[in-house]
Amino acid sequence: MKYYFIGIKGSGMSSLAIVLKGLGHEVLGSDYEGYIFTEDNLKKHNIEIRRFDLNNLDDVDVVIVGHNFIDSDNIELLEARKRNIKILEYHVALSKVIKNYYSIAVSGSNGKSTTTALISSVLNEVEDTSFLIGSGEGKGRNSKYFTFEACEYKDHFLKYEPNVVLVNNIDYDHVDYFKDEKSYIKSFYNFINNAKNMVIVNGDDINLKCVNNVMTFGLKENVLIRAKNIKYDSNGISYDLYCKGEFVNHFNLNLYGEHMVYNTLACISVCMSLGIDLNVIKRGLENFNGVKRRFKETIINGDVYIDDYAHHPSKIDAIIDAVKQKYEDREIIAFFRPDRVSRLNHFSSRFILSLKKANEFYILPFINCDKVTNESYFNFLNKYKIEELNEEVYYRIAKKKNVVYLMMSSKNMGEVKENILKYKG
């Protein structure tokens, strides 16, 4: 089959393209110009990225369309409809892929990419496993298991009918689609009903207390899989693992922050439900290499640069806490670029409280600012009296020593690091 992706640089789209290429299909696609980090993996897998052109559709069997393009007047999409080429939106295409596997859907407001990667790391200790991570990473094999991110945006995950549903947490988000928190929570409960075999949830999450007859994990009593005696230091996290109230093993992991305790417990719970030996699980967690743009560190002349996908207040909280754990003696200068006006406006005060955990913080403008986003950005700066990031500010913060420069956004943040290095001298 020949698959053509419109919007192939999207985080999920690029991952799915790699999965289908791994399954032996011909894959190529198009997108806007301008670098996006997902390009690296596409090129690594020899997947061609083209400019929009009607001739790209010749001999194509299926067109897969990214969410940002499905309702657009993109010339390729209009031409595909004219030619009666089969068109699938991203989540519909993914729902067809997972039917060929024993599938594990990783859902939740936060931690989907990392938890999916953790589970994949463990499963690959057992056998070559297929996976899709919403960071431009994927692998397609004729394997038993397929673990994947199931995103709640616009109820897309309701299209999936996985064998296992994991819900790591529920924290109101996507306010441009879900009218209130109640409707957001209800969507997750509807998704739980799609599970064929097993449901696993964070038993500490107040929004998941009404889920019955499921496997639970957490830090509190009355969960099946529990972490106790947790320690956080510059070397990582450690804890004792208990199952049904009985000690079963001790974990020392090169990971940081309480959110990673929950992510690893989620992974352990899934893998234990599959009957995987605990020592194999432990080895898979110890061999975990991280996820692209999740706490990705670079050290240059003693300064630490961290790039992270955090774009919600809860995620910003978690990543700053993790940085403080690992680099407790360093000043943290945080940079955040919002991705949606609706999210920035709805959580404006929460964003400020989260960012104030850093020693200094700056807000970058939206990518491709239009009149609405530009006005929202400057209104936000003025409301909270936030200093605009300019050349003078870059010069001042570049002269600091023993610093962690923390860059957070779902969008590209490469300019921050470049500007700091320009003035380092």
N, C-alpha and C positions, 0 to 999 in steps of 0.2 A: 504493500500500500504506500501511496505517496501522500504525506500529510503536509499541509501548508499552514503556518501559524501567522495570523495577523495580530501583531503586538507581541512578538516572540521574546522580547526582552523583559516582559513582566515576570515577577519572581516565581509565580506558580507556572506560568506558561513556559518559561525556559526549562523548568524542572521536568514538566510533562514532555517537552520536546526531547530531552535527553533520555527519558524513560522509553519513549517510542523508538528512538534511534537504537537503544540497547536491545529492543525486541526485534530488530532487523528491518525496520521500516525505513523508507526514504523520507527524510525530514529537512525542511528548510522554512524560512519565514521572513517577515519584514517588520520594520518598526521605524520610529522617528530616529533621526540622527542625534548624535550626542551620546557620550559614554554613559553606560549603566553597568554596575558591577557584574550583573548576570552574563554579560558578554563573554567574560573570561572562560566560564565553563562551557558555553556554547561553542566557542572556538576550539577549546580543548577536545570536544567531541566531534569536531569537523562538521558542525552544523552552520550552514551559510545564512548570513543575515543580509537581506537585500533592502533597497529602497522600495517604496510603494510604486508598483508598476503593473499594468494590466497583463502584460506578458508573463508575469510570474506564475499565473494560474494555469498555464498550459500543462496538460496531462496530470493535473492534481485530482486525487480521489476524494479527499476530505479536507475541508478548511476548518481550522479550529480558531476561534475568535476570543480574544481577551475581553474582560469585562468593560474596559474603558473604550472599546471599539464597537461593541455589539449594537449599540443604538446610534452609531455615528453615520456620517455620510462618506466614510472612507471609500475611496475609489475601488479598491480590491474587493471589499465586502459587497458593494453594489454590483460589481461585475460577476462575482461568484453567484449571487442570486439570479442575475440575468442568465447565466450559463446553466443554472440548476445544479450546481455542484453542491454536494452534501455539506451542510454547515452545522457545526456544533460549538456551543459556547464552552469555555474551559471546563466548568464543573460538570457539565453533561458528558464531555469526552472522558474526564477522569472517572466518572461513575461507571462507564463502560469498561475501562481498564481494570478496575478493582474486582469486577465480577469473576475474573480468571484466577483469583487468589483467595487465600484465607487472609482477609484484610483487617487491619488495625487502624482505626480512625482516631487521630489525636486532636481533640478539640479543647476549647477553653479560650478565655480572653487573652491570656498571657502564657508564654512558654511553649507554644506549639512547635516552633521550629527546633528548639533545643531538645525538647522531649522526644520528638520524632527521631532526631539524630541519635539520641541516647539509646532508644529502643533498637534502632537499626544497627548501632555499634554492637549491642549484645547479640542480636539475632545473627549477625555476620560471624560471630564466634561459633555458631552452630552450623550454619549453611549459608551459601551465597543467597542474599536476600534482596528483594526489590524494595525501593522506597522512593518517596517524593517529599522533599523538604522545601518549604516556601522561601528559600534563599538562593534559588537557582541551582539546586543540587538534586540529583535524582539518579536512579539506576533501574533499568529494566532487565529482568532475567526470567527465565522459565523456572521460577522458584515456588516454594509453598507459600511464603509469607509476603505480604505487601503492607508496609506501614506508611501512612501518609497524613499530611496536615488536612484537617477538615475545617475550613473557615466558615464562620457564621454569617459573614456579610451578605446582606440581601437574602438570607435563608438558603444560601447555596448548598450548605451541607445537608439540607433535607433531601437532596437528590441522591445521597449515598445510602446504601444499605450494607454496612460493614458487618463483619463477624464480631468484632470487638469495638465498643465505643468507650473511649477514655475522655473524661472531662476533668481537666486540671484545676479549673477555677472559673467563676463567672463574675465579671466586673464590667458593668455597663459601658458599652462602646458602640461605635457606628451609629451615632446619634442622627446622622443624616437619613438613615433608613428606619431604625427602630424608634417609634414615637415616644416610648418611655421605658423605664427599667423593667417593668412588669412584662412587656411584650418581648423584651430581649431575653429574659430568663425563660419565658414560656417556649421560646424557640429552641433552647437547649434541651428542655424536657421533651419536646417533640422529636428532637434528634435522638435522644436516648431510646425512644420507642422504636427507632429504626434498627437497633442492634439485633443481630441474629442469634448470637451465642452468649455474650458477656458484656456487662457494663461495669466500669471501674471509675470511681469518683473520689475527689478530695473530700474526705469526711470532715475536715475542719471548716470547709467553706459554708457559710451560713445560707447561701443561695442553693446549696445542694442537699440540705437537711431533709427535704421531702422525698428524696429518691430512696426507694425501698428495695430490699433483696438484691443488693449489689455488693461488689468488693470495694472496700474503702481503704484509704491510706491517709496518713497525716502525722501530726505531732501530739495530738491530744488523746485522751482515753477513748475507749469505745470504737476504735478503728481496728481493722484487721491487720494492716501492715503499718508499723509505727516506728519512728525514729526517736530514740531517747539519748540522753547524755551527749547532746550536740555540742561540738566545740568549733569555734571559728577563729582562725589565725591567719597569718600571712602565707602559710603553706597550703591553706585550703580549708575544707570542712571534714569533720569526722563525726561519726555517730554509731550507736549500737542499734542494730535492727531487731525488732521484735515482731513475731507473727503469732496472733491469737494469744498475746500476753507472754509468750515465751521467747527468750533471747535466742537468736539464730546465727548472728554474725556481726562482725565489726567492720566498718567501712572507713577508709582514709582516701579522700578524693581531692584531686588538684582542681577544685572548683570553688566558687566564691558566692556567698550570699545565701540568705534563707530561701530565696526562690529556687536555688539549685538543690536544696534539700528536698523540696516538694517535687521538683522535676525528676530527681533520681528515684524518689519513692514511687512516683507514677510509673517510671520505667521498670523498676523492680516488680511492682504489682502486676503489670502486663506480662512480663516474662515469667513470673512465677505461675500466673494463670495458664500459661502455655506449657507448663511442666519443665521449664528449663532449670537446670541445676544451679544452685545459688553461687557456687564457685565460678561457674561460667558467666553468670550475671556480673559478679564482682570483677572478673577479668575484662569483660566488655566495657564496664564503666571506667576502669583504670586505663583502658586503651583509647578512650574517647578523645578525639582530636578537635572538638569544637565545631562551630557552625560559622559559615561565612557571614561577616558583619554582625556577629554576636560576641561582644567582649573581645574583639580582635585587637591585640596589642602589638605595638611597634615601639622599640626603645631606640632613641637616637641621641647620642651624646649625653646619656644619663636621664633624659626626659622621656616620659611615657606618653604615648599617643594611643588612645582607645577609641575604636569606631564601633558603634552599636546601633542596632535597628530600633531602639526604644522610641516610641512615638505616642505613648499614653502615660498619664501621670503615674500609674502604678508601676509601669516598666521603668520609668525614670527613677522612682524611689528605689527599686530593686537594684538597678545598675550602680547608682551612687553608693548605696550601702555596700555592694560588693567591692567597689573601688576602695572605699574606706577600710574594708577588712584587709585587702591585700596590700594597700599602700597607706597605712595608718599615719605615717610620718610626713606625708606629702600634701601640698596644697592642691586642691582640685579646681580647675577652671573648666566649666561646663559650657557647651555650645549646643543649642537645640534649634532644629528647623522644623516647624509645623508642616503637616502634610495636607490637612483639610481645615477649611474655615469653620465648618460645623463643630469639629472636635476642639479646635482652639477656643471658640466662643463658649461652648458648653462647659468645658473643664478649665476655664481660664484661671480661676483662683487656685485650683488643685495643681495646675502646672507650676504656678509661682511657688507654692509651698514645697513642691518636690524639688524644683531647681534651687531653692534656697538652701538645700542640704549641701551644695557645693560652696566653696569659698567665694567664687565669683561665677556669674553666668551671663550668657548673651543669647539673644534670639535672632536667628537669621531669617531673612524674608522667604516667602514661598518660592518654589521653583516656578518659572514662567509666570511671574506676577501679572495679573490683569487688574482692572480697576477695582473689582470687589476684593480680591485677595490683598492687593496693595493697601487699600483703605483699612481692612481688618488688621493687617500687620501693624501699621502705624498707630491705629487706635489702641491696640494692645500695648505697644511700647509706652504710649503716653499715659494710659490708665495706670500702669504699674511703675511708671517712672524708670523705665529700663534704658540704659545707655545704648545707643545705636553702635553697632560694630563697624568701625572704620579703620583706616590705615593707622591713625594715631593710636587707637586701642591695640591693634595688632602689634605695633612696635613696642608698646609698654609691656604687654603680657609676654612677648617673646623674650624679653630680657630677664624674666624670672628664672630661678634655678630650682631643681628638685620638685618639679611640677608634674601633675597628671593633666594632660589636655584631653578632656572627655567630649567626644562628638556623638550626638544622638539624633537620629532621624530615620524615617523609612526612605528618605531621599538621599541623593549624593551629598556628601560632606567633604569631599576631597579638597575644596578650596581653602578650608580652615587650616588644615595641616600645611598646605603649600604656603599660605600667607605667613604663618608662624615661622616656618623654616626660612622664609625669605628675609626675615628680620633677625634671625638668630645670630648671624654674623660669625 
